[in-house]
């Protein structure tokens, strides 16, 4: 606190230059001036102390509440060499990309602005090793923004081999995987969100859709 200001406070002539010499309704006796000065100094020091000890506590970031629909599933069984189950709040459509091949399917989640892209390949014209390496390359493209990418191999109850890529961080895709019988068929899946990547805001939706992906994998089987 500047010394000059305190000196001016101590010199009450700065506040009441002529009150002690003028007879009026604003007249302050010497005792009243002393009491006024003591109260003023106490208030100044108290205000200065409170200003130095107050701490700012930031509020945690919040997000809108999401009401998730009940989980009900339907069978997907068309002319493709596989079948699986998908949730009723999702829409399976043929991939509209001009370069899409037969049995390339998009499972769209309109309410969550997300799409599960499915790309099927016959091993009659493709090498399994090449397809698995391509799948790994596509997953690892998210390394720049991903905090970590975990690989998890598995075998389903229907005897289908697969590998899951669990991608953590502010990435457009949070889950990628592939399924194969190692002899005839191969299918790759990747979940993408059509929003600005934000792991915190996407996390509840990603967790909800991940259960649908688990259901997809668990019920997936090849047609022989």
C-alpha positions as CSV (number, residue, x, y, z in Angstrom):
1,X,0.0,0.0,0.0
2,X,1.6,3.4,-1.0
3,X,3.1,5.3,2.0
4,X,1.9,8.6,0.5
5,X,-1.7,7.4,0.7
6,X,-1.4,6.4,4.3
7,X,0.1,9.7,5.2
8,X,-2.9,11.4,3.6
9,X,-5.3,9.2,5.6
10,X,-3.5,10.1,8.8
11,X,-3.8,13.8,8.0
12,X,-7.5,14.3,8.4
13,X,-7.3,17.7,6.9
14,X,-7.4,15.9,3.6
15,X,-10.9,14.6,4.4
16,X,-12.3,17.4,6.7
17,X,-10.2,20.5,6.1
18,X,-12.5,23.0,7.9
19,X,-15.0,21.0,9.8
20,X,-13.4,21.8,13.2
21,X,-13.6,25.5,12.5
22,X,-17.1,25.8,11.0
23,X,-20.3,25.7,13.1
24,X,-22.8,23.8,11.0
25,X,-24.8,20.5,11.0
26,X,-21.6,18.8,9.6
27,X,-19.4,19.8,12.6
28,X,-17.2,16.9,13.9
29,X,-15.7,17.2,17.4
30,X,-12.0,16.2,17.8
31,X,-13.1,12.9,19.5
32,X,-15.4,12.1,16.6
33,X,-12.5,12.7,14.1
34,X,-10.2,10.4,16.0
35,X,-12.9,7.6,16.1
36,X,-13.6,8.1,12.4
37,X,-9.8,7.9,11.5
38,X,-9.4,4.7,13.5
39,X,-12.4,3.0,11.8
40,X,-11.2,4.1,8.4
41,X,-7.7,2.7,8.9
42,X,-9.2,-0.6,10.2
43,X,-11.5,-0.9,7.2
44,X,-8.6,-0.2,4.8
45,X,-6.3,-2.9,6.3
46,X,-9.2,-5.4,6.6
47,X,-10.0,-4.9,2.9
48,X,-6.4,-5.3,1.9
49,X,-6.0,-8.5,3.9
50,X,-9.1,-10.1,2.4
51,X,-8.0,-9.2,-1.1
52,X,-4.7,-11.0,-0.5
53,X,-6.2,-14.2,1.0
54,X,-9.1,-14.9,-1.3
55,X,-8.5,-17.8,-3.6
56,X,-10.2,-18.4,-6.9
57,X,-11.6,-22.0,-7.4
58,X,-12.3,-22.7,-11.1
59,X,-15.5,-24.6,-11.8
60,X,-15.2,-28.0,-13.5
61,X,-16.0,-28.2,-17.2
62,X,-19.5,-29.5,-17.8
63,X,-21.2,-31.1,-20.8
64,X,-24.9,-31.6,-21.8
65,X,-26.7,-34.6,-20.4
66,X,-27.4,-37.3,-23.0
67,X,-30.5,-39.5,-22.8
68,X,-29.6,-42.8,-24.3
69,X,-32.2,-45.0,-25.9
70,X,-33.0,-48.5,-24.8
71,X,-31.0,-51.2,-26.4
72,X,-32.9,-53.4,-28.9
73,X,-31.4,-55.3,-31.7
74,X,-32.3,-56.6,-35.2
75,X,-30.7,-59.1,-37.5
76,X,-28.7,-57.9,-40.6
77,X,-29.0,-60.7,-43.1
78,X,-28.8,-59.8,-46.8
79,X,-26.9,-61.1,-49.8
80,X,-23.5,-60.6,-48.1
81,X,-21.6,-63.6,-46.8
82,X,-22.1,-62.7,-43.1
83,X,-24.8,-61.9,-40.6
84,X,-24.8,-59.8,-37.4
85,X,-27.1,-57.8,-35.1
86,X,-27.3,-54.0,-34.9
87,X,-29.2,-51.6,-32.6
88,X,-32.7,-50.4,-33.7
89,X,-31.5,-46.7,-33.3
90,X,-28.9,-47.3,-36.0
91,X,-29.4,-47.5,-39.7
92,X,-27.4,-49.9,-42.0
93,X,-26.8,-48.5,-45.5
94,X,-24.6,-49.4,-48.4
95,X,-21.4,-47.3,-48.5
96,X,-22.1,-44.4,-50.9
97,X,-18.4,-43.8,-51.7
98,X,-17.8,-44.3,-55.5
99,X,-14.8,-46.6,-54.7
100,X,-16.9,-48.8,-52.4
101,X,-16.9,-52.5,-53.1
102,X,-19.8,-55.0,-52.6
103,X,-20.8,-55.6,-49.0
104,X,-19.2,-52.4,-47.8
105,X,-21.7,-51.2,-45.2
106,X,-22.1,-48.1,-43.0
107,X,-23.9,-48.5,-39.7
108,X,-25.1,-45.0,-39.0
109,X,-26.0,-43.6,-35.6
110,X,-27.8,-40.3,-36.5
111,X,-28.6,-39.3,-33.0
112,X,-24.9,-39.4,-32.0
113,X,-23.3,-38.2,-35.3
114,X,-21.3,-41.4,-35.6
115,X,-20.8,-44.1,-38.2
116,X,-19.4,-47.6,-38.0
117,X,-17.7,-48.3,-41.4
118,X,-17.5,-52.0,-42.4
119,X,-15.3,-53.1,-45.3
120,X,-15.5,-56.7,-46.5
121,X,-12.8,-58.5,-48.5
122,X,-12.7,-62.0,-49.9
123,X,-9.4,-63.8,-49.2
124,X,-9.7,-65.5,-52.7
125,X,-8.3,-62.3,-54.2
126,X,-6.4,-60.8,-51.3
127,X,-3.7,-62.0,-48.9
128,X,-4.6,-62.1,-45.2
129,X,-1.3,-60.6,-44.1
130,X,-1.6,-57.7,-46.5
131,X,-5.1,-56.9,-45.1
132,X,-4.1,-57.1,-41.5
133,X,-1.1,-54.8,-42.1
134,X,-3.4,-52.3,-43.9
135,X,-5.7,-52.4,-40.9
136,X,-2.9,-51.7,-38.5
137,X,-1.6,-48.9,-40.7
138,X,-5.0,-47.2,-40.8
139,X,-5.3,-47.5,-37.0
140,X,-1.8,-46.1,-36.3
141,X,-2.5,-43.0,-38.4
142,X,-4.2,-41.7,-35.3
143,X,-0.9,-41.9,-33.3
144,X,-0.3,-38.1,-33.8
145,X,-3.3,-37.2,-31.7
146,X,-3.9,-40.4,-29.7
147,X,-2.7,-40.7,-26.1
148,X,-2.4,-44.4,-26.5
149,X,-3.5,-47.2,-28.9
150,X,-4.1,-50.6,-27.3
151,X,-4.2,-53.8,-29.4
152,X,-6.3,-56.7,-28.2
153,X,-6.5,-60.0,-30.1
154,X,-9.6,-62.2,-29.4
155,X,-11.6,-65.2,-30.6
156,X,-15.4,-65.0,-30.6
157,X,-17.8,-67.7,-29.5
158,X,-18.4,-68.4,-33.2
159,X,-14.7,-69.2,-33.6
160,X,-13.9,-66.0,-35.5
161,X,-10.5,-64.5,-35.0
162,X,-10.1,-60.7,-34.6
163,X,-8.0,-57.8,-33.4
164,X,-9.3,-54.7,-31.6
165,X,-7.6,-51.3,-31.6
166,X,-8.7,-49.2,-28.7
167,X,-7.7,-45.6,-29.4
168,X,-7.5,-43.1,-26.5
169,X,-7.4,-39.3,-26.9
170,X,-8.8,-36.5,-29.1
171,X,-9.1,-38.6,-32.3
172,X,-11.9,-38.9,-34.8
173,X,-11.9,-42.7,-34.4
174,X,-12.1,-44.3,-31.0
175,X,-12.4,-48.0,-32.0
176,X,-11.1,-50.0,-35.0
177,X,-11.0,-53.8,-35.5
178,X,-11.1,-56.7,-38.0
179,X,-12.6,-60.1,-38.1
180,X,-11.5,-63.1,-40.2
181,X,-11.8,-66.9,-40.6
182,X,-8.2,-66.8,-41.9
183,X,-9.2,-68.8,-45.0
184,X,-12.0,-67.2,-47.0
185,X,-13.3,-63.9,-45.4
186,X,-12.1,-60.7,-43.9
187,X,-14.0,-57.7,-42.6
188,X,-12.7,-54.5,-41.1
189,X,-14.6,-52.0,-38.9
190,X,-13.9,-48.5,-37.8
191,X,-16.0,-46.1,-35.7
192,X,-15.9,-42.4,-36.6
193,X,-17.6,-39.4,-35.1
194,X,-18.6,-36.5,-37.4
195,X,-17.8,-33.9,-34.8
196,X,-14.7,-32.0,-33.6
197,X,-12.7,-34.6,-31.6
198,X,-12.9,-34.1,-27.9
199,X,-12.3,-37.2,-25.8
200,X,-14.1,-35.8,-22.7
201,X,-17.4,-34.9,-24.5
202,X,-17.4,-38.0,-26.8
203,X,-16.5,-40.5,-24.0
204,X,-20.1,-41.2,-22.8
205,X,-21.4,-41.8,-26.4
206,X,-18.3,-43.8,-27.4
207,X,-18.8,-46.1,-24.3
208,X,-22.5,-46.5,-25.2
209,X,-21.8,-47.4,-28.9
210,X,-18.9,-49.7,-27.9
211,X,-21.5,-52.0,-26.3
212,X,-23.2,-52.2,-29.7
213,X,-19.9,-53.0,-31.3
214,X,-19.4,-55.8,-28.7
215,X,-22.8,-57.1,-29.7
216,X,-21.9,-56.9,-33.4
217,X,-18.8,-58.9,-32.8
218,X,-20.4,-61.4,-30.5
219,X,-23.2,-62.1,-33.0
220,X,-21.2,-61.9,-36.2
221,X,-20.8,-65.1,-38.2
222,X,-19.9,-66.1,-41.7
223,X,-22.3,-67.8,-44.1
224,X,-21.0,-71.2,-45.4
